[in-house]
Amino acid sequence: MLDFTEYTKIFISLFAILDPIGIIPVIILFTSGMTAPKRAKVGRVASLAVCAILLVALLIGQPLLAFFGISISSFRVAGGILLMLMAFKMLNGNLYTSIEADNDGAEGETSSIHAIVPLSIPLLAGPGSISAVILEAHKAHGIEHYLIMSLEIMLLSVTVWLAFLIAPWVAQRLGKIGIDVFTRLMGLVLAAISVEFIAGGIRGLFPTLG
């Protein structure tokens, strides 16, 4: 078991990697046109998905990836490709249209799927946060260490839920034109992030590339 300072550092680093505040513009896009109850449901699904994914990474992450023969680097490349596909839609300005059509689906099933992919994974609980959790899990041993790490992951999922609560307030102040501009801007940023994901994964797969 580590000391309090170390666990504080772990929480801060994981919060920075997840960046629930930075994901708010994307949340606005995915929840635009939704009713308040449906938005609340998507927020709950996303936060629970983040919690579940990171808890699985904490407890059986490394053995699970090893069982399927998947490295963190391969996982990073796959996550980068998913983000790139979404970035293209945002840059073309047709993400809002496709989301709006999906939101009309029966009982919001598609919206719940969007809450998991790509919002929960790979944007929030992506290769970076999953690999970080796996590495932090091996810093100490004992039930107390895993209990504290689990508590930190639960607190992080609460911050994701809070980001969904804040998103409508931010959207009201941006307006439709502001959201449209933000969509393309975030698409560019997301494309850059996806390139970093892919490049980091390729460097991990082929160390000689440096």
N, C-alpha and C positions, 0 to 999 in steps of 0.2 A: 504493500500500500504506500502511495506517495503522500507528501505533505500537502497542506491546503493551498499553498502558493502554486505548486505544480498543477493541481487540478484546476485552479483559476486560469492558469496559462492555457491549459488544454481547452477549456470552455471558450476562452476568447479566440483562440486560433480556429476552432471549429466554427464559431459564429462568423468569423471573417471569411472562411472558405464557403460556408453556405450562403452568406450575404442575403438574408431575407429582406433587408431594406432595398438592396439593389434590384431585387426581383419584382418590386411593386409595379413598375411600368408594364411588365409582361403579365402580371396578375390582372391588371386593368384590361388588357387586351382579351384575355381569356374569359373574363367575367362580364365584359360589356354586354348589355342587353339582358342580363340575367335578373331575375327577381331576387329580392333580399334572402328569402329562404333557400333558393337554389345556390346563391353565392355562398351562403353560410355552409351549405352541405359540401360544396366543392372545397371550401377552406378546411373543413374537418377531414375530408378524404385526403387532401394534400398533406396536412400536418401529421395525420396518422400514418400515411404512407412513408413520409420521411422518418418518423420514429421507428417504424417496423424495419425499414431498409437498414438504418444505421445500427439498430439492435442486432439484426442478423449479422451485419458486418462485424460487430463487436464480439459476438459469441462464436460464430462459425465462419467468419469471412474468409480467412486464409485457407482453411481446409476445404471450403466449398469451391473456391476458385481452383484450388489444386485438383480437386476431384474431377472438374470438367476440363482441366488442362488449360485454364485461362489465366493469363498474367494480368497484373494491374495495368501494364502498358497496353495490352490488347483491349482491355476494358476502356481505357482512356481514348483510344482511337475510335472505338465504336460510339462512345458518348459524343465525341467531337463530330462525327458524321451526322448523328441525330440532330445536334445543335445547328449544324450547317444547313440541313434541309429546312429547319424552321426559320433560320435567318434569311434564306432565299425568299420564303413566303412573306416575311416582314418587309424586306426590301422592295418586293414587287407590289406591296400594298394589298395583297389578297388574303392575308391572314385573317383580317377582321371578317371578311365575307364568309370564309370557310368556317370560322368559329360560330358566327351568327347562325349559319345553316345547321351546324351541329347542335347548337343550343335549342333548336326546335325539335330535336329528337325525342323519342318516347322516354318520359320519366328522367330525362337528363342523363341517360346512361353514358352517352358519348362525352358529356361534360365531365363526368366522374373519371372517365378514362384519361381525358386531358389533364385532370388534376394529378394523375400519376405519371403519365408520359406526355409531354416532356417537363412539366412543372416540377414534380417531385424528383424524378430521375430522367435525364442527367443534370438538370439545372441546379437543383438544391442538393439532393443526395446523389451527387455524381462521383466520378472516379476520384476526384480530389478529396472529397469528404470521406468517402468509403476507405480509401487507402490511408488517410490520416487516422481514422478510427481504428483500423487494423494495426497500424504502427503503435498508436497509444495504448492499445490493449496489451501489447507485449512489454510495456514499460514496468509492469509490476504483476504480481500474482496474488491470488487469494480472493475470496468471495467479496470482501469489503471493496477492493479495487473495482471489480466488475459492477457492484451495486452503485458506487459513486459515478462511474462512467455511464451507467444506464440512466441515472438521475439527470446527468448533464444532457444526455441525448433527448430525454423527455422535455427538459427545459428549452432546448433548441427547437423542438417541434412546436412548443407553445409560441415561440417567437414567429414561426411561420404562420400560425393561425392568426396572430396579432397583425401580421402584414396584410392578410386578407381583410381584416376589419378596417385597416387604415386606407386600403386601396380606393374604396368609393369616395372618401373625403378628398383624396388626391385627384381623382378623376373629375369631380365636380369643379375643381379649380383649374384644370387643364382645358376642359371643353373638347368637342369633337375634333376641331382643327389641331389643337395641341396634342391630342392623343395620336392623330394621324402623323404629325411630324415626329412625335416621340417613337412611333412604331418604326419608322425608317431609320431613325437614329439608333434605336436599340437593335435593329436588325444588323446594322453595320458593326456595332459593338459585339453583338452575339456572334457574328461571322468571325471577328477577330479572336474571340474567346475559343471558338471551335477550332480555329487554326492552331492556337496554342495547345489545346487538348490533343489534337492529332500529331502536332510536331513533338510534343512531349512523349506521346506514346511511341512514335517511330524511333525517337532517340533511345527509349527504353528497350525497344525490340532489337535495334541495331546500334549498340554502343559505339561502334567504330565511326558512326556519323558525327559523334560528339555533340 
